[in-house]
């Protein structure tokens, strides 16, 4: 099965340890998720200073690498920034000069914002395509992602690996999708001094972690989508975004009828608003229900809903960021459109605070329109791309 390709690509042991309990309670089990139609790919090439990526010019690459060795870990390693730098340098050491040139790019606005939720391959992304790497190089690339992301089940590295596995499920029907069709780049030179970014993604994922002087200064934008929303392989069911879905659903279920009325948006929203190419376009006015009006228990549900997105980053960064968002809850707003069950195309939830911006959107599937598609985006008003760029 296609799952085997992603299993060997980024971590077979990860799937055996998936949280089956959370999957069973997902009301959308069996539905589908967040890839975008290949024929909607962007025609323009992002502003990259990189040379042509070897073997990555086609947006319809089958992109599986089933020969990659089995990993030993089951999630992110919870490493320090110096460990991330060490892993990045170890990966670079496996590459030839042309491959290094494709990976090591300038930390420019054009390169940083070159991510998409479309199956548009190298026309909308920078970096090196995973499908072009050898087994040894894939193992080294995996080690970078493990070191940089969270250690939780169904979050961080575990979630990333499952999202790539979902892409292989899509690839069984449409060769435009697959776990090998994801791109890795270092924008700037990996170091514990200076500024650089770990930039990784494909049509269902965008990971942007920015480092400055040995610290994480931004872990957004983070786009996470999935289609199918759940699937079963060898008797185990996977639902990479179940925690996100269940968190925002519980948040809405905790509201009274009057509070739901106040939280409901006047206009329907059929997709994430601040997806790719919408950098800095936060609304001037926050909409919905003020969290300051809620009880302590309801505010905790809001914080719980935020947590799965924050936990994409390493554990230390996630804890610090969540503490900041907790201190800002009184100035945070929640809103929705559609139904609160989040099981119908057009259902949508937003959390908007001084820092945090989260969107969860339910849409019809792209590859299988009879099923569903989840698209989500997590941004920060101040620290997207480490706060390095100004957007009008």
N, C-alpha and C positions, 0 to 999 in steps of 0.2 A: 504493500500500500504506500501511497505518497507520504504518509506520516513518517515512515521509516527514513525518508530522505532528511527531513528536518530533525528527526531524532538523532541521526548521526551527525548532522550539520552543527547543531548547537547544544545537544545534550539529551540523549535517550533516557537517562535515569530521571530526568526532570518529570517526565510524563507519568511514570509509575508512582510518583509521589504527589500527584495532583490531588486537590482537596475535593474528594468525591461528595462529601456532605453538602458543600456549598453548591455543587453542580446540581444535585438532586432537588434543591429548593428553588432553582432558577426556573421561573415560569415560562421562559422562552426556550427550554430544552428542545432541541431538534430544529430550531430556527436558524437563520443565517445572518450575515453581518457586514463588515465595513470596507470592502474593497470598492474601487471605482471602476467604471466601465473603461476598457482599454481604448475605445474609440473617442474617449473624452480627454485623452492625454494632451498636455500643453504643447503647442507647436514651437514654443520658444525655448532656447537653451539658456539655463541660468548663467549669471555672470561669473563664471569660473575662470580662474587663472591656470587651471590644470591642463596638462596635455591630454590627448585622447586616452581614455582608459582602455587598456588592452582587453579585447574581447567583450566590451560592454556597450557596444553601439546599438544593439537591438533591444527594443522595449518588450519583445515577445520571447525572450530567452526562456527555455524551459526551466532553467535555473534550479537544479538539484545537484547535490554533491554527496551521493550516498557512500562514497569511499572514505569520508572523514572518520577518524578513529573515535571510539566511544569515550566520552568525558568521564571524569571521576567524581565531579561535584554534582549537586542537585539544585543549586541556586547560586546567587551572588556570594562572594566571599567576605563581604563586609570589610574590605581592605581600606588602607589609608590612601591619600592622594599619591604619596610616593610609590605605593604599590601599583597604582594605576599607571603611573609614568613608567615604572619598570616593565610592566606588561606591554605597554605601548612600544617601548624601545625593543623589547624582545620580539614583538611582531614585526617591526620594521627590519630587524636583522634577518628575518626569513625572506625578505623581498629582494628582487633585483632592482637595479637603478630605475628602470621604467615604472615598475610597480610602486616604488617609493615616491616617485614624482606624482603618481596618481593619488596617493594617500596624503602626502604632506603638502597642504595648500595654505594659502594666506588666509588669515582670519579677517575676511572682509564681509561686509553686509551681504553682498551678492552670494558668496559661498555659504554663509551661515543660514540664509533664508531659502536655500535651494533644497527644499523638501516638499513632498506632495503626498496626497492620499490617492493618487492615480497610478495606474499601471503604465507609467511613461518612461521607465528605465533611466538611462543616462541623459535623456533630453531634459529632465527636470531635477536631476540630482548630481552631486559631485562625489568623488571617491572611487574606490575600487569595488567591483562587483564580487560578491562572495563566490559565485559559481566559477570564477576564473582562478580561484586559489587552489593550491595543492592541499593534501591532507595535513601536512605539517603547518602550513600557513593558516588553514582554517582553525586548527587547534589553538594557535597563537592569537588569532583574532577573537576567538571565544573567550580566551583568558582575559582580554582587555574588557570585554563586556561584563564578565563575571565580577571583575575587580571594581568596576565603576558603578554597579547597580545594586539594588536591594536584595536581601537574603530571604524575604518572606515567600511563603507558598502562594501561588497565583498573583504575585507582585514582583517587581524588580526583574531579575534575570529569568526567573521561572515564567513570569507572564510573557516576557519578550520571546522566549523559546516556544511557548504555546501559540503565540500569534503567528510566528513563522511556520509552525506546523499546520495551522489553519490555512495558510497560503498554499501549502502543498496539497491540502484537500481540494482547494479551488483549482489547483493546477491539474488535477485529474480530469477536469472538465474543460478548462480553458488554459492553454499553455502560456498565456500572458502572465500567469501567476506562478509563484514558486518561491521557496525559501532561499534559493540561491540568488534570486533577483533583488538582493538588498545590498546596500552600499555603505562602506566604512571609510571615513576620512578623519584626519587630524587637522584642524584649522589652527595654524600656528604650531610651534614646536612643543611637544610634550615635555613638561618641565615643572619643577616645584617653584620656579620663579617665572615671572612673565605671565602672559595671558594666552590661553589656547582653549580649543573646544573639541570635545569628542562628539562626532557627528555621525549618526548611524540611522538607516531607515530604508523603507520601501513603501509599497502601496498601502500597507496597514499599520505602519509605525514610523514615527519620527522621534528620535532621541537626541537631545541637544544638551550636553552638560558642559558648562563653561567653568574653567579654572583660572584663578589669578593668585600668584604668589603662594602657591601651595594650598589654596582653599577653594572649595566649590562656591562660586558666586552666582550661579544660576543653573537650574535644572529644567528649564522650560525654554521653548515650547516642547510639550510632550503630546504627540498625537498617538492615540491607541484605538485601533478599530479591529473588528473581527467579522469574518464571514467564512464559514458558518459560525453562528454564535455558540453552538455546541456540537460535538460529534463524539462518536464512540470508536475506539480502536483497541482491539484485543481485550474487549470486555471492560475497558476503562473509559469513562466519559470525561471530556474536557470542555471547559467553558472559561476561557481566559479572562473575560470581562465580567464574570458573574458577580464578583465582589463589588465592582463599580455599579453595576445594575442594581444589585440588592441594596447597596448603601443609599443611593438616591431614592429608590422606591420606599425604603423604610423612613427616610426623612419626610417624604410627602405623606405617607400613611400616618405619621405622628401629628399631622395638622388637623385642626378642626375644620368644619365646613366653611366658617367665616374666614379662617386663615387661608384656606385653599382658594377662596374667592379673591382674596387680596393678592395672593401669589400668582394667580393666573395672568399670563400675558394677553394683551388685547389682540395681538396678531399671532397667527400660527407660524411655527418655525420648523422647516422640514429638513434642516441640516445644521451642522455646527456653523456658527456665525464667524468665528475667528479662526478659520482653518488656514491652509497655506495661502500665502500672498495677501493675508489680511493683518499683517504685523502692525501693531500700534493702533488699531482701529477700535479700541474700547469705546463703548457708548459714553457720551458725556454725562448722562443721568442714569443712575441705577434703577432698575425696575423690579417690581415684585414686593415681597414681604420682608420687612426688616427683621433680622434675627434678634435684634434687641427687644422685640415684642414677645419673644418666646420664653417658655420656662427653661429651667436649667436642663431638664431631661430632653427637651426638644433641641436645645442648643447642642447638647452632646450628640444627638442624631446628625446634626449638620456637620459637626467635626468628624464624626465617624464616616460620613459620606465623602468628605474631602480626603480622608486618609489613603485610600487605595491609589489615588493619583500621585500623591506626595511620595509614597513608598516606592515609586519607580527609581528614585535616586538611592544612593548608598544610605545605610541605616543612620549614620550620624547626621547627614544632611537632612534626611527625612524628619528626624526628631526635632531638629532645630527649626525647620520650616513649619512644621505642624504647630510648634509652640508659638511661633509668630502669628499664624492664622488664628489660633485660639485667642490670642490677645486682641485680635481685630474683629472678633465675631459681632460685637455691637454695631459695627459699621458695615456689616456684610448683609447682602440681600439674596433671597432665593426666589426662583420663579420657574414656571413650567407652562407648557401648552400641550394640547391633546389630552390623553387620559393619564391618570396617575399609576396605572398598572404597568406602563412602559412595555407593552406587548403588542403595540400597533404602530404601523408606519405613521409618522407625524408626531409621535410622543417625544417630548423634549424637556430637558431640565437644565437649569443654569444656577450656578453659585458665583456671586460677584462680590468681592470684598475690596478693601484697600490694596491688598496684594493679590489674593487668589482670584482666578477666573477659571471655572470648570464648566464644560458643556457635555451633555450626554444626549445623543440623538438616535432615534430608532427610525430606520428606513426599510424600504423593500430591498431584497437582495439584488445584487448585480448579476451574478452568475446564475442564480436560481431565484427568479422573481417571486416564486411562491413562498419563499421563506424570508427571514428578516436579516438585517444588517445593522450592527452597532457602529457608530462613529463617535469618538470623544476627543476633546482637546483640553489640555491643561496649560494655562499660561499664567504669568505673573505680571501685574501692571508695571512693576519696577525692575524685575530681574530677568525678563526674557533675554536670552543670549548674553547673560551676565550684565545686562544694562549697558552694553558697549555701544549700542546704536540708537539713534533718534529717528522716530518715525512720525511723519506728518499725518 
